[in-house]
Amino acid sequence: MRRSCKALWAALAVGLSFTGAARADDVADFYRGKTIRMVIGSAAGAGYDLTGRLLANHMGRHIPGNPSFVVENMPGASSLIMTNYLYNSAPRDGAVIGMPASGIMLEPRLNVLSREGGNARFDVNRFGWLGTPVQDPNVLWVYDTSPVRAFADLKTMPIIVGSTAAGADNYTLPQIVNELFGARMKIVSGYKGQSDIFIAAERGEVHGNATGLPNLTIAKSDWMRDRKVRIIMQFGTERQKTLRDVPTAAELATGEEREMLAFYALKFNMARPLATPPDVPADRLVALQAAFDATMQDPQFLDEAKRQGFDVDPLSGKEIARYMQMIASASQPMVDRLKKIIAP
């Protein structure tokens, strides 16, 4: 009997190993000689595009069959167009990967990009999440000519902050701070991009704005070096290692306001998310997730990222899925209140 059981388990183990090998061979056979399309939901040259192209240079080495990559840009409506394409029209075979804007992660709850959600034709929980290579904490900063020196000054000293448009984070974040903390920031919209806002600060047209921290540390490293900028507040879920003395908005709040700010900040943890369409074959999705994780440890990738100024701080696909569950389970009254505050 014991010999029979041992023989049975041995046969089962061999069978499972052959099955695993067969699946790996199937994945390699599918990808060998193929080109994976990485579709970016923003224009060429922007942060999402640069991140996608960096990944495309290295990720294929870690996918069975070693496919090549091509990057395509599909901008529009803060990546709503690309996300709808990825969910509804892209092939579901694992040969297409998309990178939506991080705001897409909150869109099903907040409907910032699509009133009442009518134009958001997707279920974020059905995408196959691969991970994000970076996190993008946003900060509220002022130029050195501003009278504001600390958070408390925002309540007594009116300042002008620059923004691109209503619905953008550089509009929404000051709006939230005004509403929840009694700050007196005047938001001036219409700038084409962050670089124009930097120029406006140098000219004295605005005192500062809210932006992603890398926009300062990379694009304006000389400002940081020469202390021409003061960071008043950060909006991530926790303080950045380089900003230990700068409070997060959430820790300055209490009760539901703290919950609200922590909820909104989740998007900054998922700054450059990669996803497949729904229903990609499970073995290919697992292979793509493993390839993403391996790329995050690849010395060649890390070296190029460092040379380009990227601070690699990845989250895996499983971690993104966990964040998505947190977003889905957030209190509806809190979400409704936040929607009223940020409604354009």
N, C-alpha and C positions, 0 to 999 in steps of 0.2 A: 504494500500500500504506500509506504513512504517513498519507495523508489518510483512508483507511478506518479505520485504527487510532484516529486522533484523533476521528473521528466516533463510533466505537464507545465510546471512553472518555467522551466528552461525553454520549452517550445514556445510558450507565450511571450517570454522575453525576446527571443529571437524574432518572433513574428512582429512584435512592436517595433523592434529596431529596424526591421526591414520596411515597416510601414512609414516610420519617421524618415528613413533614407529615401523612400519612394516619393514622399511628399516634398522633400528638399529638392530631389531631382525634377519633380514636376514644376516647382517654382523656378528653378534654374532654366529649364527648357522653355518656360513661358517668356522669361525676361531676356534670354540670350538673343542678341542681335536687335533688340527693341530699343526704342527711345521713349523715355518717360517724359510726359509733358508736365511741367510745373507751372501752374497758372497763378499769377500774382494779381490780387485785387487792387492794385494801385499802379500809378504811372511809372515808367522807367526812370531810374535815377533816384527814386525815393527810398526811404529806409527799408520798407518791405522788399522792394525790388533788389536792393543790394544784399539783403539777407538771403533771399531766395537764390540768387546767383552764386553766393558763397557756398551754400549747401549743395547746389547742383554741380559744383566743381569736384565734390568729394563723395557724395552719398552713393553713387553708383558702384564704387569699389566694394561696398559692404552689402550689396544686394546679390543674391545668387543669380548667376548669369551675367553679372556686370553690365547692366544696360547703360546707355548714355542718357543724358538729360538735355532738354531744351526748355528754356524759360520763355513764357508768354505773358504779356501784360494785358489785363482785362479791367481797366479802371472804370469807376463810375459809381455814384451813390454810396461812397464810403465802403466799397467792395460788395455792396448788396447785389450788383449785377453778376459779379463773379460767383458769389456764394449760391445764388439761385441757379446759375449754370452748373456748378459742381454737383448740386443736389438733384437737379431735374434732367439735365441733358448730357452730362459727361459720361463716357463709357464707364461701366462698373466692373472693370476687369483688373484694376490695379495699375493701369498704365497712365493714369492722370492723378496728379496731386494738386491740391489748391492751398493757397495761403491767404485767408481772409483777414481783414482788419480785426483787431481785438474787440472792437465795439460790437461785432457780430455776436460775440458770446453772450452779451447782455440783451441783445435786440428782442428776443422772444418775450422778455419780461418788461422792457422799458419802451419799446416801439419808438425809439428816437428817430430812426431812419425811415420808418414806414408807419404812418399813422394807423393805429388800430391793427398793425401787423399785416395789412392786406397785401403789401408788396414783398414781404418776407416769406417766400414760399419754400420753407425748409424746416426741418426738425434738427436742431443742433445735436441732439443726443443720438442721432442715427448716423452721423458722420463717423468715419474711422480715424480717430485722432492719433497722430504719430508723435507729437510733442512740439515744444517750442525751444529754439536754441538760446534765446535771450529773454530777459525780463526788462521791462521798460518803465521804471518808476517815474511818474510825473512830479514836477516840482513847481512851486510858485516862487519866482525870482524877481528881484528889482535891480535896476542899474545903480551904480554907486552915487549918482546924482539925486536919487530918490530920498525923500525925508524918512521913509520907513526903514527902521532898523531891526524890528522884531515883530512877531505876530500881533502883539497887543496894539501896535501902532496902526494896524489896518482898521481898527474900530474908530479911530479918532482922526486919521489923516487920509483924506480922499486922494486916491491916485488913479491914473489911467493905465489900463492894461490892454494890450493888443490882441486881436483875435482874427482868425480867418473867416469864420461864419458861425451862426447859431447851430448848435448840434455838435460842433467840434469840441474836443476836450479843452482847447484853449479858451473856449467860451463857457462851456459847462462848468468847469472846475471853479473859476472865479464866481460864477453865478451861485454855486452851491455854498461857497464860503461866505458870500454876502448874506445869503438867506439863513444859514445855520448859525453864523457867528457874529452877525451884525457888522461885517466889514463894509467899507464904503468905496469899493472899487467901481470905477466907471469902465465898462467894457466897450471898446471901439472895434467894430468888425470891418471887414473888407480888405484886409491884407492878403496878398496872394499866397504867402507862405511864411514859414518861420524866419527865413533869412530877411524878409522885408520888415518883420517885427524887430529883429535885432538892429537893423539900420535905423528904424524909427526911434529906438531907445537911444542910440548914439546921437540922433538929432534932437532929442528932447521931446518928441511927439508923444511918446508913451513912457511910463516908468518901468515897465516890465511885462511879464505875462506868465501863463502856465504852459509848460512844455515838457517833453520827455528829457530826462536827465542827460542822455547821450548827446542831445542837441547842444548842450552847453559843454560837456566834457570833451566832445570831439570837434564840433564845428566852432566852438568858441573857447578852446583850451587856453588861448592867450588871456581872455577875460578872467577865467578861473585862476590862472597863474598870477595875474596882476591884481587880483581882488577887485575887479571892476563890477562884480556881480555879487549880490547877497541872496542866498536861498533862505526864504522865510518859512516854508512849509513843504512837506513832501506828502504824496498821496498813495504810496504803496501800503501793503498790509503790515509792513514792519520797516523800521529804520534801515537805510542802506549802510553798508560798512563804511563808506566814505562820508556819510552824513550822520554820524552818531549824535551830533549836537543839535540836529534839526528835528523838531517834532513832526510826527505824522498828523494829518488832520483827524484821523480816527481817535488818537489818544488825547486830543484836545477836546473831544466831544464826550457826551454822556448819553446813556439810555438809547433810545431809538436812533438818535443822530449818529451815534457811534456805529450802530449796526448798519445804518444807511451808507456811511462812508466806507466801511469795511467791505460791504457788498459791491459798491462801485469800483473799489480798488482791485477787485479780483481780476478785472480785465488787464491790468498792468502786469500781473504775474504771467499772463498768457499773451505776451506782446507780439509774437510772430508765429501764430499757430499753423501747423501743417495738418491737413486732413485729406482723406480719400472720400469719394462718394459713398453713399450707403451700399451695403450688399456686396462689397468686394469679397471674393473668396477668402475664407478665413486663413488659409495657409499663406496667401500672398500678403494679407494685412499684417500677420505676425512677422513675416519676413521684412516688411517695410518698417515696422516698429523697431525691430531688432537692428535694422540698418541705421535708422536714425540714432538710436542709442549708441551704436558703435562709432558713428561719425562724431558724436560729441566727445569721444575719447581719442579720436584720430590725431596724431601729432601734426600731420600735414594740414588738416583742417584748423587745428588750434593755432598753428603758426600763421596761417593766412588771416585768420580772424584777428589775431593780435596786431598784425601789420595794418589791417584795415580799421583798427580801433574798436572792434566789437568786444564787449565784455561777455564772454560765453557763460551763461548761467541757466542751464537747461531744465525743463520739466519733461517728463516722459508722457507718452500717450495716456497711460493709466492715471497719472497725476492730473492731466487735463480733464479726463473723464470724471475724476473725483470733484474737481472744481465745478464742472457743469452740473453735477448733482447738487452741490451747495447752492448754485444759482437757482436751480429749479425749485429747491425747497425753501427759499427765502420767504419771509412773511409777506403776504399780499398787501396788508395795510401799509407796511413800510415801503414796499415797491410803489404803491399808488402815490404815496406822499412824495417820493423821489421823482416820479414822473411829472407831478405838478410843478415841482421846482425847476426841472430842466426842460420843460416843454418850450419849444421855440416860439 
